[in-house]
Amino acid sequence: MKDHFRNLNLMFTALSIGQLLFLVIVLYVVVGEMELGSPLQIDQQTLLIACAVGFLGVAYAARGLGNFFRNKAVKEKQALEQKVTTYRSSLIMRWALVEGFNLFILIMAFLQEDKSLLLVFAAGLVVFFSLKPSVTAFAEAYELNLQEENQLFSEG
């Protein structure tokens, strides 16, 4: 069982590193000395409003997906192994949603050469990091009984 969480943490770390490396590239272009000229012309206020609305939508959707999967598992009274699989699927879908949005924001920041979009990316990164896998959070959210918790924490 702990292998599942080890693998989830490895995936989470790899996705985090990918986003941060892409951020470094965008920072080099946007903040650095390189001047490419903005190939995409959208006024800054419109872009910020669209990105902020998109951020709220993605954060709400990620939360909704997590609640949907968790409620499904609890209502169906799934076995522990099924709950772990459901949790894994939920995390992967939420990661994909948030990371996709974060990469979109970085691409827009790159194309617009707009530093203010990096604040939206930072907020997206906070949402992404809030989705870090946790055995304790899983046990609490999926309403594990004492036997399931013991099984989860005792397996090596």
C-alpha positions in Angstrom: 0.0 0.0 0.0 2.8 2.4 0.8 4.2 1.8 -2.6 1.2 3.5 -4.1 1.9 6.6 -2.0 5.6 6.4 -2.8 4.7 6.3 -6.6 2.2 9.1 -6.2 4.8 11.3 -4.4 7.4 10.5 -7.2 4.9 11.6 -9.9 4.0 14.7 -7.9 7.7 15.6 -7.6 8.3 15.0 -11.3 5.4 17.2 -12.3 6.5 19.9 -9.9 10.0 19.9 -11.2 8.7 20.1 -14.8 6.6 23.2 -14.0 9.5 24.9 -12.2 11.9 24.2 -15.0 9.5 25.7 -17.5 9.1 28.7 -15.2 12.9 29.2 -15.2 12.8 29.3 -19.1 9.9 31.7 -19.1 11.6 33.9 -16.5 14.7 34.1 -18.6 12.7 35.3 -21.6 10.3 37.6 -19.7 12.5 39.1 -17.0 15.9 38.5 -18.7 17.6 40.6 -21.2 16.2 38.8 -24.2 13.7 41.0 -26.2 11.7 39.0 -28.7 8.7 41.4 -29.1 5.3 40.2 -28.1 3.8 38.0 -31.0 0.4 37.9 -29.3 -1.2 41.3 -28.7 -3.9 41.2 -26.0 -4.3 44.1 -23.6 -2.9 43.4 -20.2 -6.1 44.0 -18.3 -8.1 41.6 -20.5 -5.4 39.0 -20.2 -5.2 39.3 -16.4 -9.0 39.1 -16.0 -9.2 36.1 -18.3 -6.4 34.3 -16.4 -7.8 35.1 -13.0 -11.2 33.8 -14.0 -9.5 30.7 -15.5 -7.6 30.2 -12.2 -10.7 30.3 -10.2 -12.4 27.9 -12.5 -9.5 25.4 -12.4 -9.2 25.6 -8.6 -12.9 25.0 -8.3 -12.9 22.2 -10.8 -9.9 20.5 -9.1 -11.7 20.7 -5.7 -15.0 19.4 -7.3 -13.2 16.5 -8.9 -11.6 15.5 -5.6 -15.0 15.7 -3.9 -16.7 13.7 -6.6 -14.2 10.8 -6.4 -14.1 10.8 -2.6 -17.9 10.9 -2.3 -18.2 8.1 -4.8 -15.7 5.9 -2.9 -17.4 6.6 0.5 -20.9 6.0 -0.8 -20.0 2.8 -2.5 -18.2 1.6 0.6 -15.2 0.6 -1.5 -12.6 -1.7 -0.1 -9.3 -0.1 0.9 -7.5 -1.1 -2.3 -10.3 0.4 -4.4 -10.2 3.6 -2.3 -6.5 3.9 -2.9 -7.1 3.5 -6.6 -9.8 6.1 -6.6 -7.6 8.5 -4.7 -4.8 7.9 -7.2 -7.1 8.6 -10.2 -8.5 11.7 -8.5 -5.0 13.1 -7.9 -3.8 12.4 -11.4 -6.9 14.1 -12.9 -6.6 17.1 -10.6 -2.8 17.3 -11.3 -3.4 17.3 -15.0 -6.0 20.0 -14.8 -4.0 22.3 -12.6 -0.7 21.7 -14.3 -2.3 22.2 -17.7 -3.6 25.6 -16.6 -0.2 26.5 -15.1 1.6 25.7 -18.3 -0.9 27.7 -20.3 -0.3 30.7 -18.0 3.5 30.3 -18.5 3.0 30.1 -22.3 0.8 33.3 -22.2 3.5 35.0 -20.0 6.1 34.0 -22.6 4.1 35.1 -25.6 3.0 38.4 -23.9 6.3 38.9 -22.1 4.1 39.8 -19.1 5.5 39.5 -15.6 2.2 40.0 -13.9 1.0 36.6 -15.3 3.6 35.0 -13.1 1.5 35.9 -10.1 -1.4 33.8 -11.5 1.1 31.0 -12.1 2.3 31.3 -8.5 -1.3 31.0 -7.3 -1.7 28.0 -9.6 1.4 26.5 -8.1 0.0 26.9 -4.6 -3.1 25.0 -5.7 -0.9 22.3 -7.3 1.2 21.9 -4.1 -2.0 21.7 -2.0 -2.7 18.5 -4.0 0.4 16.7 -2.6 -0.4 13.1 -1.7 -0.6 12.3 2.0 -1.5 9.1 3.7 -3.0 10.9 6.6 -5.1 13.2 4.5 -6.2 10.2 2.5 -7.2 8.3 5.6 -9.2 11.3 6.9 -10.9 12.2 3.6 -11.9 8.7 2.6 -13.3 8.0 6.1 -11.2 4.9 6.7 -12.2 2.7 9.6 -9.7 1.7 12.3 -8.9 -1.6 10.6 -8.3 0.1 7.2 -6.1 2.7 8.9 -4.1 0.1 10.7 -3.7 -1.8 7.4 -2.6 1.4 5.6 -0.1 2.5 8.2 1.3 -0.9 9.0 2.2 -2.1 5.5 5.7 -1.5 4.5 
